[in-house]
Amino acid sequence: MASKAKIKGHPIHPILVALPIGMWGFTFFSDIIYFAGGGDAWREASLRTAGIGVIAALVAAIPGAIDLFSWSKSRVKTIGTWHGALNVVITGAFAVSFFLRLGGVPVAGWPFVLVAAGVLLLDVTGWLGGSMVYVYRAAIEPHAAPGAPGKEAPAREKETVSAGKE
């Protein structure tokens, strides 16, 4: 199940997801610092990082969707469907939080509740994404496995193998 959306053999989706995850994590911590008396700069940082995260998530979703729709029915596709659907919910939560903040709704109300829920769901979708890659090897080139035919083993691995034969 190699990735269809890739650059020079590297899947694009995992490269892009770091930005929305980082932005939304920073939104959460900026809110906490703001609540602790950090000042209006932290409220502004939360607003901006929530918005940037939404835009970045929409961009990251494109190669993710390309990969998901290219896979045949399987356990990976089921997990990927849940992963994608929950990420749509998360993106929606952060988008609503962003627009509530723009409208002047106090951060301590729904804007923060949506952010906190979004961050918790990010843990779930991250686990699902990791399961697809590390358990089911989704988006990994078949020849990328160590010892695969036509793939030269790294020098350290060769030493271990030859040492075991002697």
C-alpha positions in Angstrom: 0.0 0.0 0.0 2.5 2.6 -1.1 1.5 6.2 -1.0 0.1 7.7 -4.2 0.7 11.3 -3.0 4.5 11.4 -2.7 7.6 13.3 -3.7 10.7 11.3 -4.6 9.3 8.3 -2.8 8.3 10.1 0.4 4.6 10.3 1.3 3.5 14.0 1.5 0.8 13.6 4.2 3.1 12.8 7.1 5.3 15.7 6.2 2.5 18.2 6.2 0.6 17.1 9.4 3.4 18.4 11.7 2.3 22.0 11.1 -1.4 21.8 12.1 -0.5 19.5 15.1 2.1 22.0 16.2 -0.1 25.0 15.7 -3.0 23.5 17.6 -0.8 22.3 20.4 0.6 25.8 20.7 -3.0 27.2 20.7 -3.8 25.0 23.7 -0.7 26.0 25.6 -1.2 29.7 24.7 -4.7 29.6 26.1 -3.3 28.1 29.4 -0.7 30.8 29.6 -3.3 33.4 28.9 -5.5 32.0 31.7 -2.5 32.1 34.1 -2.2 35.9 33.5 0.1 35.8 30.5 -1.5 38.9 28.9 -3.3 39.7 25.7 -0.3 38.6 23.5 -1.1 35.0 24.4 -4.8 35.4 23.5 -3.7 36.8 20.1 -1.2 34.0 19.7 -4.0 31.4 20.3 -6.2 33.1 17.7 -3.5 33.1 15.1 -2.2 29.6 15.7 -5.8 28.2 15.6 -6.3 29.8 12.2 -3.0 28.8 10.8 -3.6 25.2 12.0 -7.0 25.1 10.2 -5.4 26.2 6.9 -2.5 23.8 7.3 -4.9 20.9 8.1 -6.9 21.5 5.0 -3.7 21.4 2.9 -2.5 18.2 4.7 -5.8 16.6 4.1 -5.4 16.6 0.3 -2.6 14.0 0.1 -4.1 12.1 2.9 -7.4 11.8 1.0 -5.5 10.9 -2.2 -3.8 8.0 -0.3 -7.0 6.9 1.4 -9.1 6.8 -1.7 -6.4 4.9 -3.6 -6.4 2.0 -1.2 -8.6 -1.0 -1.7 -11.1 -2.1 1.0 -9.0 -3.3 3.9 -8.5 -2.9 7.7 -6.1 0.0 6.8 -8.8 1.8 4.8 -11.3 1.4 7.7 -8.8 2.9 10.1 -7.9 5.6 7.6 -11.5 6.5 7.2 -11.9 6.9 11.0 -8.6 8.9 11.1 -9.8 11.2 8.3 -13.3 11.7 9.7 -12.1 12.5 13.2 -9.6 14.9 11.7 -12.5 16.7 9.9 -14.2 17.0 13.3 -11.0 18.4 14.9 -10.5 20.9 12.0 -14.1 22.0 12.4 -13.6 22.4 16.2 -10.6 24.6 15.7 -12.3 26.6 12.9 -15.3 27.3 15.1 -13.0 28.3 18.0 -11.1 30.6 15.7 -14.3 32.3 14.5 -15.8 32.6 18.0 -12.6 34.3 19.1 -12.8 36.7 16.1 -16.3 37.5 17.2 -15.2 38.5 20.6 -16.4 35.4 22.6 -14.3 35.1 25.7 -11.6 32.5 25.4 -12.5 30.8 28.7 -15.8 29.7 27.2 -16.5 27.6 24.1 -13.3 28.6 22.3 -11.2 26.8 24.9 -13.6 23.9 25.3 -13.3 23.3 21.5 -9.5 23.6 21.6 -9.2 21.2 24.5 -11.5 18.6 22.8 -9.6 19.0 19.6 -6.3 18.4 21.2 -7.6 15.2 23.0 -9.0 14.0 19.6 -5.6 14.7 18.0 -4.1 12.1 20.3 -6.7 9.5 19.0 -6.1 10.4 15.4 -2.4 10.3 15.8 -2.7 6.9 17.3 -4.8 5.7 14.4 -2.3 7.2 11.9 0.6 5.6 13.7 -1.3 2.3 13.7 -1.8 2.5 9.9 1.9 3.0 9.3 3.7 1.0 12.1 1.3 -1.9 12.3 -0.1 -2.2 8.8 2.8 -0.5 6.9 0.4 1.8 5.0 2.1 4.4 2.7 5.4 2.5 3.0 7.2 1.4 -0.2 7.5 -2.4 -0.3 11.2 -2.2 -1.1 11.8 0.0 2.0 11.8 -3.0 4.4 15.3 -3.9 5.5 16.5 -7.0 3.7 13.9 -6.7 0.9 15.0 -8.1 -2.4 17.3 -5.7 -4.2 17.9 -3.7 -1.1 21.4 -3.7 0.2 21.6 -4.1 4.0 23.3 -1.3 6.0 27.0 -2.0 6.9 26.2 -2.5 10.6 23.5 -5.1 9.7 26.0 -6.9 7.5 28.5 -7.0 10.3 26.0 -8.6 12.6 24.9 -11.1 10.1 28.5 -12.1 9.2 29.5 -12.3 12.8 26.7 -14.7 13.5 27.9 -17.1 10.8 31.4 -17.5 12.2 
